[in-house]
Amino acid sequence: MIIRRVSEADAGEIADIYNVYVKESTASFEIEELTDEDMRCRIADIATHCPYWVCEEDGKIIGYCYAHPWKERAAYAKTLETTVYVAADCKGKGVGRMLMQRVIDDCRALGYVALVACITGGNEASVRLHERLGFRQVSHFRKVGFKLGLWLDVVDYELLLQEMP
């Protein structure tokens, strides 16, 4: 496995991974699949100013992770939100952890102060991943999403990257 920076040429493979979550999972709150072009535009927008990594195995992308602005207001400029997805057949191989650690290291080196992960309630694999990386739960919003016939909670996890006075 290798971890490398994303390229716009990766859009199709990334969309394939993500669309499984869109169609079959509550991990993403999107309900419409993304086209390769939709994903290419998202990559172009995010990767130009935030860390964005992919994990490749035997020439195939098996996971991706990036950080992006958490909120639009200027006062939030030192806080980013993280996103990580792993191909369904590659879960449990440490791909998510490797990708997240790379993004965390980049964000710390770039001077960001906090990372936020918004996780669907009940997504225990994501909760475990984030807790192992040092994130701690800071909120719990009840029934804020509806997908696949279910009302969904969201829990926010935070990781402080810099010691503050």
Secondary structure per residue as TSV (DSSP state, phi and psi in degrees):
chain	resnum	aa	ss	phi	psi
A	1	M	-	360.0	139.8
A	2	I	E	-127.5	146.5
A	3	I	E	-106.6	129.8
A	4	R	E	-144.6	163.1
A	5	R	E	-64.7	146.7
A	6	V	-	-68.8	155.3
A	7	S	-	-130.2	151.4
A	8	E	G	-59.4	-25.7
A	9	A	G	-67.0	-14.3
A	10	D	G	-82.3	-4.3
A	11	A	H	-54.6	-43.9
A	12	G	H	-62.4	-45.5
A	13	E	H	-68.4	-37.5
A	14	I	H	-67.0	-42.7
A	15	A	H	-60.7	-39.3
A	16	D	H	-60.2	-43.9
A	17	I	H	-64.0	-49.4
A	18	Y	H	-66.0	-40.2
A	19	N	H	-63.9	-25.0
A	20	V	H	-62.7	-42.5
A	21	Y	H	-67.2	-37.0
A	22	V	H	-64.3	-44.8
A	23	K	H	-78.3	-38.0
A	24	E	H	-118.5	1.5
A	25	S	-	-139.2	159.9
A	26	T	S	-98.4	6.0
A	27	A	S	-63.6	-34.0
A	28	S	S	-107.9	141.0
A	29	F	-	-89.7	0.1
A	30	E	-	-73.4	149.0
A	31	I	-	-120.4	-9.2
A	32	E	S	-109.0	130.9
A	33	E	-	-62.8	150.9
A	34	L	-	-95.1	143.3
A	35	T	-	-80.7	166.9
A	36	D	H	-58.8	-39.2
A	37	E	H	-67.1	-40.0
A	38	D	H	-55.9	-47.2
A	39	M	H	-67.9	-38.5
A	40	R	H	-59.1	-42.9
A	41	C	H	-64.3	-39.9
A	42	R	H	-65.1	-44.0
A	43	I	H	-60.4	-47.1
A	44	A	H	-59.6	-39.5
A	45	D	H	-70.1	-42.2
A	46	I	H	-83.4	-48.0
A	47	A	H	-68.2	-16.8
A	48	T	T	-72.7	-22.2
A	49	H	T	-135.7	1.6
A	50	C	S	-138.3	155.3
A	51	P	-	-62.7	135.5
A	52	Y	E	-149.3	116.7
A	53	W	E	-125.3	152.0
A	54	V	E	-124.3	154.7
A	55	C	E	-112.1	130.1
A	56	E	E	-119.1	139.5
A	57	E	E	-134.4	124.7
A	58	D	T	52.3	40.3
A	59	G	T	78.7	5.4
A	60	K	E	-118.2	136.0
A	61	I	E	-73.7	127.5
A	62	I	E	-118.1	-1.0
A	63	G	E	-175.7	161.6
A	64	Y	E	-151.8	157.7
A	65	C	E	-155.0	141.1
A	66	Y	E	-152.2	166.0
A	67	A	E	-116.2	149.0
A	68	H	E	-149.4	162.3
A	69	P	E	-54.8	135.4
A	70	W	S	-77.9	-44.7
A	71	K	-	-137.6	162.5
A	72	E	S	-82.8	-29.9
A	73	R	S	-62.3	145.3
A	74	A	G	-58.4	-33.5
A	75	A	G	-65.5	-18.1
A	76	Y	G	-89.5	7.5
A	77	A	T	-58.0	-24.8
A	78	K	T	-97.5	11.9
A	79	T	E	-121.2	132.5
A	80	L	E	-123.1	157.7
A	81	E	E	-103.9	143.0
A	82	T	E	-104.1	151.2
A	83	T	E	-137.7	133.6
A	84	V	E	-144.1	134.1
A	85	Y	E	-138.5	140.9
A	86	V	E	-125.2	139.9
A	87	A	-	-54.4	140.6
A	88	A	G	-54.6	-37.5
A	89	D	G	-84.6	5.0
A	90	C	G	-120.0	8.1
A	91	K	T	-65.6	147.7
A	92	G	T	84.9	6.3
A	93	K	S	-101.6	3.5
A	94	G	S	85.8	7.9
A	95	V	H	-63.2	-49.5
A	96	G	H	-59.1	-42.8
A	97	R	H	-64.2	-44.3
A	98	M	H	-62.0	-44.4
A	99	L	H	-64.8	-47.1
A	100	M	H	-61.5	-41.0
A	101	Q	H	-62.8	-38.2
A	102	R	H	-64.3	-43.7
A	103	V	H	-65.4	-43.3
A	104	I	H	-59.1	-47.9
A	105	D	H	-59.6	-43.9
A	106	D	H	-61.5	-47.7
A	107	C	H	-62.0	-40.6
A	108	R	H	-63.3	-46.2
A	109	A	H	-64.3	-30.3
A	110	L	T	-83.4	-1.3
A	111	G	T	88.6	12.7
A	112	Y	-	-70.0	153.6
A	113	V	-	-103.3	-35.6
A	114	A	E	-143.0	148.0
A	115	L	E	-119.7	142.4
A	116	V	E	-122.1	136.6
A	117	A	E	-120.0	122.0
A	118	C	E	-98.0	114.3
A	119	I	E	-119.0	134.9
A	120	T	E	-64.5	131.7
A	121	G	T	-53.2	136.7
A	122	G	T	90.9	-7.7
A	123	N	-	-83.7	77.7
A	124	E	H	-64.0	-33.5
A	125	A	H	-63.0	-42.6
A	126	S	H	-69.0	-39.8
A	127	V	H	-59.5	-48.5
A	128	R	H	-60.3	-44.4
A	129	L	H	-57.3	-50.8
A	130	H	H	-67.7	-39.5
A	131	E	H	-64.3	-39.1
A	132	R	H	-63.8	-27.1
A	133	L	T	-89.1	1.4
A	134	G	T	99.9	1.0
A	135	F	-	-70.2	151.4
A	136	R	E	-131.7	147.5
A	137	Q	E	-70.0	132.9
A	138	V	E	-124.6	-8.7
A	139	S	E	-157.9	164.1
A	140	H	E	-149.2	110.4
A	141	F	E	-101.3	128.6
A	142	R	E	-97.4	135.7
A	143	K	E	50.1	48.6
A	144	V	E	-97.2	-5.7
A	145	G	E	-138.1	156.1
A	146	F	E	-136.1	119.9
A	147	K	E	-154.9	144.8
A	148	L	T	53.1	35.5
A	149	G	T	76.2	13.5
A	150	L	E	-123.8	141.0
A	151	W	E	-82.5	133.2
A	152	L	E	-120.4	138.8
A	153	D	E	-91.0	161.4
A	154	V	E	-130.4	132.3
A	155	V	E	-114.8	135.3
A	156	D	E	-101.4	135.9
A	157	Y	E	-118.6	145.5
A	158	E	E	-128.9	143.5
A	159	L	E	-127.5	120.1
A	160	L	E	-85.8	127.7
A	161	L	-	-96.3	-25.7
A	162	Q	S	-125.5	143.9
A	163	E	-	-75.1	128.7
A	164	M	-	-115.2	148.0
A	165	P	-	-67.1	360.0
